[in-house]
């Protein structure tokens, strides 16, 4: 609109210039001509257009300023909301971090408790095994019996003496298993539960015999010790015995068997030509070490 108004003003200016130029060329002074309504109208119309255009631009500028101001206000509000939400998110994240840290502490404590429980269970299992070893009777399972029998088979044909103490049922049961291992490859002199002694006892399993049977003695002892997991001694000194009742002896009524002042036997090989002797003594007991 401003451009049109300016164009009209230029047209009016050119028209006035043309009239004045015609008067100048005529060179004759004459009375003024009647004002042209067309020129006046065009000039007024041009001024009106310019005025309206400037006013419109001013209005648009004002509106644009208001819109810009509103946009800036909206941007500030959005920034404030975003900042508030960011602060809220940061606070929430810190809360989650605190909960995660607390959960991690709880997990660490649970792991420590689990490790302690595992350690206590292992200790309890070890203690149970120890107590079982102390209280359970000595026995050879099927695999142990088969292993010992196969290892001793190359010594077959010998005569072996097997003895246990009288009134010792646990030892007699183990002796029965050892006799079963040796049968039928060996001839057995069965002396289970045939002697009652006073004074002292052998503990564990003892294998004794002459020097000529050293290899066989060592094989019996090693297999009972390693495969059978028994406490085994070879050619140890005999215990100090007091009174001894053996064989078919019978004690009735008020019979008394006393004694215990005997002299311990000598250790080492037995007399040449004597039998290899497997003696099942009393089950060993746990003895606390002296301080």
C-alpha positions as CSV (number, residue, x, y, z in Angstrom):
1,X,0.0,0.0,0.0
2,X,2.8,2.4,0.8
3,X,4.4,1.6,-2.5
4,X,1.2,2.4,-4.4
5,X,0.8,5.7,-2.5
6,X,4.3,6.8,-3.3
7,X,3.7,5.9,-6.9
8,X,0.6,8.1,-7.0
9,X,2.5,10.9,-5.4
10,X,5.2,10.6,-8.1
11,X,2.5,10.7,-10.8
12,X,1.0,13.9,-9.2
13,X,4.5,15.4,-9.0
14,X,5.1,14.7,-12.7
15,X,1.8,16.1,-13.7
16,X,2.4,19.4,-11.8
17,X,5.9,19.5,-13.3
18,X,4.5,19.1,-16.8
19,X,1.9,22.0,-16.3
20,X,4.6,24.3,-14.9
21,X,6.9,23.4,-17.8
22,X,4.2,24.2,-20.3
23,X,3.6,27.6,-18.6
24,X,7.3,28.3,-18.7
25,X,7.6,27.5,-22.4
26,X,4.6,29.7,-23.2
27,X,6.5,32.7,-21.8
28,X,3.1,34.6,-21.3
29,X,1.8,35.6,-18.0
30,X,-1.8,34.7,-17.7
31,X,-4.4,34.2,-14.9
32,X,-4.1,31.0,-12.9
33,X,-5.8,28.0,-14.3
34,X,-8.5,26.3,-12.4
35,X,-7.1,23.7,-10.0
36,X,-7.4,20.2,-11.3
37,X,-9.6,18.1,-9.2
38,X,-7.9,15.0,-10.7
39,X,-4.5,16.1,-9.5
40,X,-5.9,17.0,-6.2
41,X,-7.7,13.8,-5.9
42,X,-4.7,11.7,-6.9
43,X,-2.4,13.6,-4.5
44,X,-4.9,13.1,-1.7
45,X,-5.3,9.5,-2.6
46,X,-1.5,9.0,-2.6
47,X,-1.1,10.6,0.7
48,X,-4.0,8.5,2.1
49,X,-2.4,5.4,0.8
50,X,1.0,6.3,2.3
51,X,-0.6,7.2,5.6
52,X,-2.7,3.9,5.6
53,X,0.4,1.9,4.7
54,X,2.5,3.5,7.4
55,X,-0.3,3.0,9.9
56,X,-0.6,-0.6,8.8
57,X,3.1,-1.2,9.1
58,X,3.1,0.4,12.5
59,X,0.1,-1.9,13.6
60,X,1.9,-4.9,12.2
61,X,5.1,-3.9,14.0
62,X,3.1,-3.5,17.2
63,X,1.5,-6.9,16.7
64,X,4.8,-8.4,15.8
65,X,6.4,-6.9,18.9
66,X,3.5,-8.3,21.0
67,X,3.9,-11.7,19.4
68,X,7.6,-11.6,19.9
69,X,7.1,-10.6,23.6
70,X,4.5,-13.4,24.0
71,X,6.9,-15.8,22.4
72,X,9.7,-14.7,24.7
73,X,7.4,-15.0,27.7
74,X,6.3,-18.5,26.5
75,X,10.0,-19.5,25.9
76,X,10.8,-18.3,29.5
77,X,7.9,-20.2,30.8
78,X,8.9,-23.3,28.9
79,X,12.5,-22.9,30.1
80,X,11.2,-22.6,33.6
81,X,9.1,-25.7,33.2
82,X,12.0,-27.6,31.6
83,X,14.3,-26.4,34.4
84,X,11.7,-27.5,37.0
85,X,11.3,-30.8,35.4
86,X,15.0,-31.3,35.1
87,X,15.4,-30.4,38.8
88,X,12.6,-32.9,39.6
89,X,14.2,-35.5,37.4
90,X,17.6,-34.9,39.0
91,X,15.9,-35.2,42.5
92,X,14.2,-38.4,41.4
93,X,17.5,-39.7,40.0
94,X,19.2,-39.0,43.3
95,X,16.4,-40.8,45.0
96,X,16.9,-43.8,42.7
97,X,20.7,-43.6,43.3
98,X,20.0,-43.7,47.0
99,X,17.7,-46.6,46.6
100,X,20.2,-48.4,44.3
101,X,23.0,-47.8,46.9
102,X,20.7,-49.1,49.6
103,X,19.9,-52.1,47.5
104,X,23.6,-52.7,46.8
105,X,24.3,-52.5,50.6
106,X,21.5,-54.9,51.2
107,X,22.9,-57.2,48.5
108,X,26.4,-57.0,50.0
109,X,25.0,-57.8,53.4
110,X,23.0,-60.7,52.0
111,X,26.2,-62.0,50.3
112,X,28.1,-61.7,53.5
113,X,25.3,-63.5,55.4
114,X,25.3,-66.2,52.6
115,X,29.1,-66.6,52.9
116,X,28.9,-66.9,56.7
117,X,26.0,-69.4,56.4
118,X,28.1,-71.3,53.8
119,X,31.1,-71.3,56.1
120,X,29.0,-72.4,59.1
121,X,27.5,-75.2,57.0
122,X,30.9,-76.3,55.9
123,X,32.1,-76.2,59.5
124,X,29.0,-78.1,60.6
125,X,29.6,-80.7,57.9
126,X,33.2,-81.1,58.9
127,X,32.2,-81.5,62.5
128,X,29.5,-84.0,61.6
129,X,32.1,-86.0,59.6
130,X,34.5,-85.8,62.5
131,X,31.9,-86.9,65.0
132,X,30.7,-89.7,62.6
133,X,34.3,-90.9,62.3
134,X,34.5,-91.0,66.1
135,X,31.2,-92.8,66.8
136,X,30.5,-94.8,63.6
137,X,31.8,-98.4,63.6
138,X,34.7,-99.3,61.4
139,X,33.3,-100.9,58.2
140,X,34.6,-101.7,54.7
141,X,32.2,-101.0,51.8
142,X,31.8,-103.3,48.8
143,X,34.3,-101.3,46.6
144,X,36.9,-101.3,49.4
145,X,36.6,-105.0,49.9
146,X,36.9,-105.7,46.2
147,X,39.9,-103.5,45.9
148,X,41.8,-105.0,48.8
149,X,40.9,-108.6,47.7
150,X,42.3,-107.9,44.1
151,X,45.5,-106.3,45.5
152,X,46.3,-109.3,47.8
153,X,45.4,-112.0,45.3
154,X,49.0,-112.5,44.3
155,X,49.8,-113.7,47.8
156,X,47.2,-116.4,47.8
157,X,47.8,-119.7,49.5
158,X,49.2,-118.4,52.8
159,X,47.6,-119.1,56.2
160,X,46.6,-115.9,58.0
161,X,45.6,-115.6,61.7
162,X,42.7,-113.1,62.3
163,X,41.9,-112.2,65.9
164,X,39.7,-109.7,67.9
165,X,39.1,-109.0,71.5
166,X,36.3,-110.8,73.3
167,X,33.2,-108.6,74.0
168,X,34.3,-106.2,71.2
169,X,31.4,-106.6,68.8
170,X,32.6,-103.7,66.6
171,X,36.0,-105.2,66.1
172,X,34.5,-108.7,65.5
173,X,32.3,-107.3,62.7
174,X,35.4,-105.7,61.0
175,X,37.3,-109.0,61.5
176,X,34.4,-110.8,59.7
177,X,34.8,-108.5,56.7
178,X,38.5,-109.0,56.6
179,X,38.1,-112.8,56.7
180,X,35.5,-112.5,53.9
181,X,38.1,-110.6,51.8
182,X,40.8,-113.2,52.4
183,X,38.5,-116.2,51.7
184,X,39.0,-118.5,49.7
185,X,42.4,-117.3,48.6
186,X,43.9,-117.7,52.0
187,X,43.6,-120.3,54.8
188,X,42.2,-118.6,57.9
189,X,42.9,-119.2,61.6
190,X,39.8,-117.6,63.0
191,X,40.3,-116.2,66.5
192,X,37.5,-113.6,66.6
193,X,36.4,-112.8,70.1
194,X,38.4,-115.6,71.7
195,X,40.4,-113.7,74.3
196,X,39.5,-111.5,77.2
197,X,42.4,-109.5,78.7
198,X,43.1,-107.2,81.5
199,X,45.8,-104.5,81.7
200,X,45.9,-102.9,78.2
201,X,44.6,-103.2,74.7
202,X,45.8,-102.7,71.2
203,X,44.1,-99.8,69.4
204,X,43.6,-99.9,65.6
205,X,44.5,-102.8,63.3
206,X,47.9,-104.5,63.8
207,X,49.6,-106.6,61.2
208,X,52.4,-108.8,62.6
209,X,54.6,-111.5,61.1
210,X,58.1,-112.9,60.4
211,X,60.7,-111.1,58.3
212,X,60.2,-113.7,55.5
213,X,56.6,-112.3,55.0
214,X,57.6,-108.6,55.0
215,X,56.2,-108.0,51.5
216,X,52.9,-109.6,52.3
217,X,52.7,-107.8,55.7
218,X,53.3,-104.5,54.0
219,X,50.8,-105.2,51.3
220,X,48.1,-106.1,53.9
221,X,48.8,-103.0,56.0
222,X,49.0,-100.6,53.0
223,X,45.7,-101.8,51.5
224,X,43.8,-101.7,54.8
225,X,45.3,-98.2,55.5
226,X,44.9,-96.6,52.1
227,X,41.9,-98.4,50.5
228,X,40.1,-99.3,53.7
229,X,41.0,-96.0,55.5
230,X,41.8,-97.7,58.7
231,X,44.4,-96.9,61.3
232,X,47.0,-99.7,60.8
233,X,50.3,-100.6,62.5
234,X,52.9,-103.1,61.4
235,X,54.9,-105.2,63.9
236,X,54.3,-102.9,66.8
237,X,55.0,-103.9,70.4
238,X,52.4,-106.0,72.0
239,X,50.3,-104.3,74.7
240,X,51.0,-104.9,78.4
241,X,48.6,-107.7,79.3
242,X,47.6,-108.9,82.8
243,X,45.3,-111.9,83.1
244,X,44.1,-113.4,79.9
245,X,41.2,-115.8,79.2
246,X,41.3,-117.5,75.8
247,X,39.8,-120.3,73.8
248,X,37.1,-122.4,75.5
249,X,37.7,-121.1,79.0
250,X,34.5,-120.5,81.0
251,X,34.0,-118.1,83.9
252,X,30.8,-118.5,85.9
253,X,29.4,-117.2,89.2
254,X,31.7,-115.1,91.2
255,X,34.8,-115.8,89.0
256,X,37.2,-112.9,89.0
257,X,39.8,-112.0,86.4
258,X,42.4,-109.5,87.6
259,X,45.8,-108.2,86.7
260,X,47.5,-105.7,84.6
261,X,51.0,-105.6,85.7
262,X,52.4,-107.5,82.7
263,X,55.4,-106.3,80.7
264,X,54.8,-104.9,77.2
265,X,55.9,-107.2,74.4
266,X,58.8,-106.4,72.1
267,X,58.1,-104.9,68.7
268,X,59.6,-106.1,65.4
269,X,59.2,-109.3,63.4
270,X,57.7,-112.3,65.0
271,X,59.5,-115.7,65.2
272,X,60.5,-117.3,62.0
273,X,57.8,-119.7,60.7
274,X,55.0,-118.0,62.6
275,X,51.8,-117.0,60.8
276,X,51.0,-113.5,59.6
277,X,48.6,-112.2,62.2
278,X,45.9,-109.5,61.6
279,X,44.7,-108.3,65.0
280,X,41.7,-106.0,65.1
281,X,42.1,-103.9,68.3
282,X,39.8,-101.5,69.9
283,X,38.6,-98.6,67.7
284,X,41.0,-95.7,68.2
285,X,39.7,-92.6,70.1
286,X,40.4,-88.9,69.6
287,X,42.8,-87.6,72.2
288,X,43.3,-83.8,72.5
289,X,47.0,-82.7,72.3
290,X,48.5,-81.7,75.5
291,X,49.4,-78.0,75.9
